[in-house]
Amino acid sequence: MWKKSQTNGKPLPDEFLEWQVELRKHTALERGGMPHVGVAPLVTVKAPGTPSGSITHSIICGLLPAADRLEHKTLEFRDMYQQNIEQGARAVYDAGISYLEKYYDEIESFDPLTITTLMTEDLPLVQALRANPRCSLLFYVFDLQDKTRIGRFRCTQLDCIAEILSEGLVYENVWWHNALFHGPVDDHVVLRFAHQASWDTSFGRLEAMGTQS
């Protein structure tokens, strides 16, 4: 059943979303599914009682399909898993990679408001976000030689409000997507990061990206 988000997001900058879509296509076509550093942001959230008053953890993040595609894509992920699992986990993985080679096309196919990840429900990061859902995601790619669109230097901070989901269509979509490459998991929750504002923070800067309000 669709469960409406309790947290409103604001559109990610087009340039950022285009980069994320392109990264994922590159991962499927050229890296055999191995994630690029550009999809592994650091999440920082307040955590009273820690020496700095905050904690920072790395995650592997994902993109949701656009709202009008979400349920259909969830069913495709589930069916792909079920149709291939009798041949083993490798067959599921290979089917998933083949699918993703064509899955990441244009930014209009994806939810422009959120970033997601799947994590064990008792991790310190999850507990900190339960107490205070306001957080920042830092996407940091330090390569001064790579001038390609996906590899060039970036230091981008997304200010977000996190939702912790253990059911609903967003949860199911992320869960089945993950199952294609890592198998079914228990005791996990989906973190849905609703985007609020974006900043270029490279070399000490704090410059707004896109439209801020």
Secondary structure, DSSP 8 states (H G I E B T S, - for coil): -----SS------HHHHHHHHHHHHHHHHHSTT---GGG--EEEEE-TTSTTSEEEEE---B--B-TTTHHHHHHHHHHHHHHHGGG-HHHHHHHHHHHHHHH---GGGB-SSEEEEEEETTSHHHHHHHH--EEEEEEEE--SS--STTTS-EEEEEEEEEEEESSSHHHHHHHHHHHHHH---SSEEEEEEEEEEEEE-GGG--EEES---
